[in-house]
Amino acid sequence: MDPKIVLYIIVWIIIWLIFWFLISKIYFLMKLKKYWQLSVKKSKEVILGEVNEKIAPILPNFPYNYKDLVFVGKWIDYVVFDGLSEWNLKKVVFLEVKTWKSTLNKNEKSIKSIVESKKVFYELFKI
């Protein structure tokens, strides 16, 4: 075989390898950018949700006195001792604050189920 033809084939293979390498890099960077944008969006939503949980008690249509609230923040947002600040406890409420289209996660659904099935108890632990 002619050495020129072999050289052309080798150059052609190298050019195609470089071309496909660049295409794969561009594809990877596009995917990376997409995941980064989704991550930033989700992070903003989580932060906004946490802010909304904190400001909910000062909104005009909030149904409970802010003095009756105990912020928990994990699995449920507040425990409401309705009326306790006025020495007239009416009920205890597990309150979850949600924004827009957000829904209960698996843990929050299980807590709701337990409360609705009346499996909530008061216990005293002494040391």
Z-matrix of the N, CA and C atoms (Angstrom, degrees):
N
C 1 1.446
C 2 1.529 1 108.64
N 3 1.311 2 113.37 1 145.05
C 4 1.462 3 120.04 2 -178.15
C 5 1.533 4 109.57 3 -68.75
N 6 1.331 5 118.86 4 133.08
C 7 1.472 6 121.45 5 179.83
C 8 1.522 7 113.36 6 -60.37
N 9 1.344 8 117.66 7 -29.95
C 10 1.461 9 119.97 8 178.02
C 11 1.525 10 111.25 9 -65.40
N 12 1.301 11 116.24 10 -40.79
C 13 1.471 12 120.68 11 179.73
C 14 1.530 13 109.76 12 -65.54
N 15 1.312 14 116.50 13 -42.67
C 16 1.470 15 120.41 14 177.99
C 17 1.522 16 109.74 15 -61.52
N 18 1.323 17 117.08 16 -42.71
C 19 1.462 18 121.40 17 178.76
C 20 1.527 19 110.75 18 -63.08
N 21 1.334 20 117.89 19 -43.08
C 22 1.464 21 121.63 20 177.55
C 23 1.534 22 111.27 21 -61.54
N 24 1.301 23 116.19 22 -41.80
C 25 1.475 24 120.30 23 179.44
C 26 1.523 25 110.08 24 -64.18
N 27 1.315 26 116.55 25 -44.32
C 28 1.475 27 120.12 26 179.36
C 29 1.524 28 110.51 27 -63.42
N 30 1.334 29 116.92 28 -44.64
C 31 1.474 30 120.73 29 178.11
C 32 1.525 31 109.93 30 -62.49
N 33 1.313 32 116.97 31 -43.52
C 34 1.461 33 121.03 32 179.19
C 35 1.539 34 111.11 33 -60.94
N 36 1.322 35 117.54 34 -43.62
C 37 1.473 36 121.87 35 178.51
C 38 1.522 37 110.05 36 -63.46
N 39 1.307 38 116.91 37 -43.46
C 40 1.477 39 120.51 38 179.34
C 41 1.527 40 110.62 39 -63.09
N 42 1.315 41 117.34 40 -43.00
C 43 1.474 42 120.91 41 178.61
C 44 1.528 43 110.30 42 -61.14
N 45 1.339 44 117.21 43 -44.68
C 46 1.472 45 120.08 44 179.36
C 47 1.533 46 111.54 45 -66.23
N 48 1.309 47 117.67 46 -38.06
C 49 1.469 48 120.01 47 176.90
C 50 1.529 49 111.24 48 -63.40
N 51 1.325 50 115.41 49 -43.54
C 52 1.476 51 118.95 50 177.65
C 53 1.522 52 110.54 51 -63.90
N 54 1.337 53 115.97 52 -42.63
C 55 1.460 54 120.57 53 178.86
C 56 1.537 55 111.15 54 -58.63
N 57 1.332 56 117.77 55 -49.83
C 58 1.464 57 121.36 56 -178.93
C 59 1.521 58 111.81 57 -68.86
N 60 1.307 59 117.34 58 -31.60
C 61 1.466 60 120.56 59 175.06
C 62 1.524 61 109.69 60 -63.55
N 63 1.328 62 117.15 61 -45.87
C 64 1.470 63 121.10 62 179.03
C 65 1.526 64 111.44 63 -65.21
N 66 1.307 65 117.06 64 -40.84
C 67 1.472 66 120.25 65 177.26
C 68 1.531 67 110.33 66 -61.07
N 69 1.321 68 116.96 67 -44.46
C 70 1.468 69 119.70 68 -179.79
C 71 1.528 70 110.91 69 -65.44
N 72 1.327 71 117.70 70 -37.43
C 73 1.472 72 120.71 71 177.22
C 74 1.525 73 110.85 72 -64.15
N 75 1.320 74 117.06 73 -44.07
C 76 1.462 75 121.05 74 178.92
C 77 1.523 76 109.99 75 -62.02
N 78 1.328 77 117.09 76 -44.38
C 79 1.463 78 121.63 77 177.85
C 80 1.525 79 110.83 78 -60.39
N 81 1.327 80 117.06 79 -45.40
C 82 1.458 81 121.88 80 179.58
C 83 1.525 82 110.66 81 -61.70
N 84 1.318 83 117.63 82 -43.94
C 85 1.465 84 120.88 83 -179.93
C 86 1.521 85 111.77 84 -66.28
N 87 1.327 86 117.05 85 -36.08
C 88 1.464 87 119.82 86 176.65
C 89 1.529 88 110.55 87 -64.88
N 90 1.338 89 116.41 88 -43.38
C 91 1.468 90 120.41 89 177.49
C 92 1.526 91 110.53 90 -64.00
N 93 1.309 92 116.55 91 -43.12
C 94 1.458 93 121.63 92 179.61
C 95 1.519 94 110.53 93 -60.99
N 96 1.317 95 117.40 94 -42.41
C 97 1.465 96 121.67 95 178.40
C 98 1.528 97 110.38 96 -62.39
N 99 1.326 98 116.66 97 -41.79
C 100 1.469 99 121.29 98 179.19
C 101 1.525 100 110.41 99 -61.43
N 102 1.339 101 116.85 100 -47.31
C 103 1.470 102 120.14 101 -179.78
C 104 1.520 103 111.26 102 -66.50
N 105 1.316 104 117.39 103 -35.73
C 106 1.449 105 120.67 104 177.96
C 107 1.525 106 110.22 105 -64.87
N 108 1.345 107 117.09 106 -43.69
C 109 1.459 108 120.84 107 178.50
C 110 1.530 109 111.34 108 -62.95
N 111 1.338 110 117.11 109 -41.15
C 112 1.466 111 120.47 110 177.44
C 113 1.524 112 110.89 111 -64.03
N 114 1.312 113 116.39 112 -39.62
C 115 1.460 114 121.21 113 179.48
C 116 1.524 115 111.01 114 -64.26
N 117 1.306 116 117.01 115 -44.32
C 118 1.464 117 121.37 116 178.99
C 119 1.523 118 110.15 117 -64.40
N 120 1.335 119 116.69 118 -42.41
C 121 1.466 120 120.92 119 179.27
C 122 1.528 121 110.69 120 -61.51
N 123 1.331 122 116.52 121 -46.16
C 124 1.462 123 120.82 122 -179.56
C 125 1.523 124 110.52 123 -64.31
N 126 1.315 125 117.31 124 -40.27
C 127 1.454 126 121.56 125 178.62
C 128 1.526 127 110.89 126 -62.05
N 129 1.319 128 116.68 127 -42.70
C 130 1.469 129 120.46 128 177.81
C 131 1.526 130 111.07 129 -62.81
N 132 1.337 131 116.65 130 -41.09
C 133 1.465 132 120.62 131 179.68
C 134 1.526 133 111.00 132 -63.65
N 135 1.325 134 116.75 133 -41.57
C 136 1.464 135 120.85 134 -179.63
C 137 1.531 136 109.92 135 -65.21
N 138 1.324 137 116.90 136 -45.42
C 139 1.465 138 120.54 137 179.72
C 140 1.525 139 110.58 138 -63.04
N 141 1.323 140 116.57 139 -43.30
C 142 1.467 141 120.37 140 178.76
C 143 1.525 142 110.85 141 -63.18
N 144 1.329 143 117.03 142 -39.54
C 145 1.464 144 120.42 143 177.08
C 146 1.520 145 111.75 144 -62.84
N 147 1.338 146 117.31 145 -41.09
C 148 1.463 147 120.84 146 178.63
C 149 1.527 148 111.21 147 -65.53
N 150 1.320 149 116.78 148 -39.12
C 151 1.468 150 120.59 149 177.24
C 152 1.524 151 109.70 150 -64.29
N 153 1.333 152 116.54 151 -43.78
C 154 1.462 153 119.96 152 179.71
C 155 1.524 154 112.20 153 -63.06
N 156 1.337 155 116.95 154 -35.30
C 157 1.470 156 119.67 155 176.71
C 158 1.525 157 110.82 156 -60.91
N 159 1.328 158 116.09 157 -37.32
C 160 1.459 159 120.17 158 -177.13
C 161 1.524 160 112.89 159 -76.86
N 162 1.352 161 116.54 160 -34.43
C 163 1.468 162 118.10 161 -176.86
C 164 1.527 163 113.35 162 -90.35
N 165 1.316 164 118.11 163 -10.46
C 166 1.468 165 121.02 164 -178.01
C 167 1.538 166 112.98 165 -53.39
N 168 1.350 167 119.43 166 -42.20
C 169 1.463 168 118.76 167 -177.87
C 170 1.528 169 115.31 168 -64.94
N 171 1.329 170 118.50 169 -18.02
C 172 1.461 171 118.79 170 -179.61
C 173 1.529 172 112.63 171 -97.33
N 174 1.320 173 116.59 172 0.35
C 175 1.463 174 119.39 173 177.06
C 176 1.527 175 110.13 174 -71.89
N 177 1.330 176 117.43 175 148.31
C 178 1.471 177 119.85 176 -175.00
C 179 1.526 178 114.73 177 -64.10
N 180 1.311 179 119.49 178 -28.32
C 181 1.471 180 120.62 179 -177.44
C 182 1.533 181 112.47 180 -96.85
N 183 1.336 182 118.00 181 12.62
C 184 1.465 183 120.50 182 179.41
C 185 1.531 184 108.57 183 -69.49
N 186 1.328 185 119.22 184 129.68
C 187 1.468 186 121.67 185 -168.66
C 188 1.532 187 116.01 186 -79.13
N 189 1.336 188 118.78 187 -7.28
C 190 1.466 189 120.09 188 -174.81
C 191 1.526 190 111.03 189 -125.11
N 192 1.325 191 115.26 190 156.55
C 193 1.460 192 121.59 191 175.72
C 194 1.525 193 108.28 192 -72.84
N 195 1.325 194 116.51 193 131.61
C 196 1.465 195 119.36 194 -176.98
C 197 1.527 196 112.30 195 -63.71
N 198 1.324 197 118.11 196 -19.78
C 199 1.470 198 121.54 197 177.72
C 200 1.532 199 111.76 198 -72.64
N 201 1.313 200 116.50 199 -17.41
C 202 1.461 201 121.21 200 -179.08
C 203 1.527 202 112.80 201 -92.74
N 204 1.316 203 117.99 202 4.30
C 205 1.460 204 122.10 203 -174.31
C 206 1.521 205 111.83 204 -98.69
N 207 1.326 206 115.13 205 142.13
C 208 1.460 207 122.26 206 169.07
C 209 1.532 208 105.92 207 -123.25
N 210 1.338 209 116.07 208 117.60
C 211 1.458 210 119.65 209 -178.72
C 212 1.524 211 109.38 210 -78.05
N 213 1.321 212 116.56 211 126.74
C 214 1.460 213 122.56 212 177.09
C 215 1.524 214 108.75 213 -104.32
N 216 1.314 215 117.42 214 -54.10
C 217 1.449 216 122.49 215 172.75
C 218 1.512 217 116.73 216 85.36
N 219 1.300 218 119.00 217 -20.54
C 220 1.460 219 119.99 218 178.19
C 221 1.524 220 107.81 219 -119.34
N 222 1.302 221 116.25 220 124.42
C 223 1.472 222 126.54 221 -178.32
C 224 1.512 223 112.45 222 74.15
N 225 1.314 224 118.59 223 -41.85
C 226 1.463 225 121.48 224 169.36
C 227 1.523 226 106.49 225 -133.92
N 228 1.322 227 116.41 226 153.78
C 229 1.458 228 118.43 227 -176.23
C 230 1.524 229 112.13 228 -86.51
N 231 1.321 230 117.13 229 -46.54
C 232 1.460 231 120.05 230 -176.64
C 233 1.527 232 110.51 231 -136.53
N 234 1.311 233 115.00 232 150.08
C 235 1.455 234 121.78 233 162.63
C 236 1.518 235 104.60 234 -107.85
N 237 1.319 236 116.25 235 123.18
C 238 1.462 237 121.82 236 -177.34
C 239 1.519 238 108.66 237 -104.85
N 240 1.311 239 115.55 238 122.13
C 241 1.459 240 121.56 239 172.78
C 242 1.523 241 105.74 240 -101.69
N 243 1.332 242 115.86 241 81.95
C 244 1.457 243 122.53 242 -171.42
C 245 1.521 244 111.56 243 -62.57
N 246 1.326 245 115.54 244 118.21
C 247 1.465 246 121.96 245 177.59
C 248 1.517 247 114.44 246 91.52
N 249 1.308 248 120.27 247 -7.13
C 250 1.463 249 122.37 248 -175.76
C 251 1.526 250 112.44 249 -63.93
N 252 1.334 251 117.54 250 -33.09
C 253 1.467 252 120.10 251 179.68
C 254 1.527 253 111.63 252 -66.36
N 255 1.334 254 117.28 253 -19.40
C 256 1.470 255 122.48 254 178.18
C 257 1.528 256 111.03 255 -106.49
N 258 1.323 257 117.00 256 15.74
C 259 1.477 258 124.36 257 179.57
C 260 1.520 259 112.55 258 60.54
N 261 1.333 260 116.34 259 32.40
C 262 1.459 261 121.27 260 -179.58
C 263 1.530 262 108.73 261 -141.54
N 264 1.336 263 116.25 262 73.68
C 265 1.465 264 120.40 263 -177.23
C 266 1.519 265 110.18 264 -67.72
N 267 1.341 266 115.97 265 121.93
C 268 1.465 267 121.96 266 -179.26
C 269 1.522 268 111.76 267 -100.23
N 270 1.337 269 115.36 268 -41.31
C 271 1.458 270 119.18 269 -177.63
C 272 1.527 271 109.51 270 -164.02
N 273 1.320 272 114.18 271 162.75
C 274 1.469 273 121.91 272 174.59
C 275 1.520 274 106.89 273 -114.38
N 276 1.331 275 115.73 274 129.79
C 277 1.459 276 120.98 275 -174.42
C 278 1.527 277 109.00 276 -125.71
N 279 1.330 278 115.76 277 133.62
C 280 1.458 279 120.82 278 168.36
C 281 1.524 280 105.84 279 -91.00
N 282 1.322 281 116.83 280 114.64
C 283 1.461 282 121.09 281 -172.72
C 284 1.523 283 111.03 282 -111.77
N 285 1.313 284 115.88 283 126.01
C 286 1.466 285 122.67 284 176.22
C 287 1.524 286 107.32 285 -112.26
N 288 1.321 287 117.31 286 126.43
C 289 1.466 288 122.28 287 179.13
C 290 1.523 289 108.03 288 -98.75
N 291 1.327 290 116.16 289 124.01
C 292 1.461 291 121.63 290 178.57
C 293 1.520 292 109.15 291 -123.99
N 294 1.325 293 116.03 292 151.10
C 295 1.454 294 120.76 293 178.89
C 296 1.517 295 109.68 294 -116.47
N 297 1.315 296 115.95 295 145.99
C 298 1.452 297 124.82 296 175.46
C 299 1.523 298 113.11 297 46.98
N 300 1.322 299 116.19 298 -119.07
C 301 1.463 300 120.22 299 -173.38
C 302 1.525 301 112.95 300 -97.59
N 303 1.322 302 118.27 301 9.55
C 304 1.466 303 119.30 302 -177.50
C 305 1.526 304 110.10 303 -67.60
N 306 1.317 305 115.53 304 148.98
C 307 1.461 306 121.38 305 -176.90
C 308 1.522 307 109.78 306 -123.82
N 309 1.315 308 115.77 307 170.97
C 310 1.458 309 120.78 308 178.61
C 311 1.524 310 110.44 309 -70.48
N 312 1.327 311 116.02 310 139.59
C 313 1.463 312 119.05 311 175.02
C 314 1.530 313 109.32 312 -85.39
N 315 1.311 314 116.89 313 -177.76
C 316 1.467 315 121.24 314 -174.48
C 317 1.537 316 111.79 315 -60.75
N 318 1.325 317 117.25 316 -44.88
C 319 1.466 318 120.65 317 179.76
C 320 1.524 319 111.52 318 -64.37
N 321 1.332 320 116.47 319 -43.23
C 322 1.466 321 120.30 320 -179.64
C 323 1.531 322 111.01 321 -64.64
N 324 1.326 323 117.05 322 -37.14
C 325 1.474 324 120.30 323 177.07
C 326 1.522 325 110.99 324 -65.49
N 327 1.334 326 116.85 325 -40.06
C 328 1.468 327 118.91 326 -179.78
C 329 1.529 328 110.75 327 -68.06
N 330 1.330 329 118.16 328 -37.16
C 331 1.470 330 120.93 329 176.29
C 332 1.526 331 109.63 330 -63.67
N 333 1.321 332 116.48 331 -45.07
C 334 1.477 333 120.57 332 178.17
C 335 1.526 334 110.24 333 -58.48
N 336 1.312 335 117.06 334 -43.56
C 337 1.463 336 121.51 335 -179.78
C 338 1.529 337 111.67 336 -61.79
N 339 1.327 338 116.55 337 -44.62
C 340 1.474 339 120.64 338 179.56
C 341 1.523 340 110.87 339 -63.63
N 342 1.327 341 117.43 340 -43.07
C 343 1.471 342 120.56 341 179.57
C 344 1.523 343 110.23 342 -64.52
N 345 1.332 344 116.74 343 -43.56
C 346 1.464 345 119.93 344 -179.90
C 347 1.522 346 112.45 345 -66.80
N 348 1.323 347 117.88 346 -28.19
C 349 1.464 348 120.07 347 178.00
C 350 1.532 349 111.89 348 -87.69
N 351 1.330 350 116.06 349 7.22
C 352 1.469 351 123.56 350 175.65
C 353 1.528 352 113.19 351 60.50
N 354 1.325 353 116.33 352 38.16
C 355 1.458 354 121.13 353 176.35
C 356 1.530 355 110.08 354 -102.74
N 357 1.333 356 116.30 355 43.12
C 358 1.457 357 122.69 356 179.32
C 359 1.521 358 107.17 357 -111.44
N 360 1.337 359 116.54 358 132.09
C 361 1.457 360 120.87 359 -173.78
C 362 1.527 361 110.71 360 -131.01
N 363 1.312 362 114.75 361 161.23
C 364 1.457 363 121.94 362 173.11
C 365 1.522 364 106.87 363 -109.53
N 366 1.324 365 115.90 364 129.37
C 367 1.459 366 120.21 365 178.17
C 368 1.509 367 109.65 366 -131.03
N 369 1.308 368 115.86 367 151.22
C 370 1.459 369 123.14 368 177.15
C 371 1.509 370 108.29 369 -116.54
N 372 1.319 371 116.58 370 129.27
C 373 1.465 372 121.75 371 178.70
C 374 1.509 373 107.69 372 -118.96
N 375 1.317 374 116.75 373 117.99
C 376 1.461 375 121.08 374 179.26
C 377 1.525 376 110.31 375 -107.73
N 378 1.305 377 115.65 376 144.16
C 379 1.465 378 121.28 377 177.15
C 380 1.518 379 108.23 378 -103.74
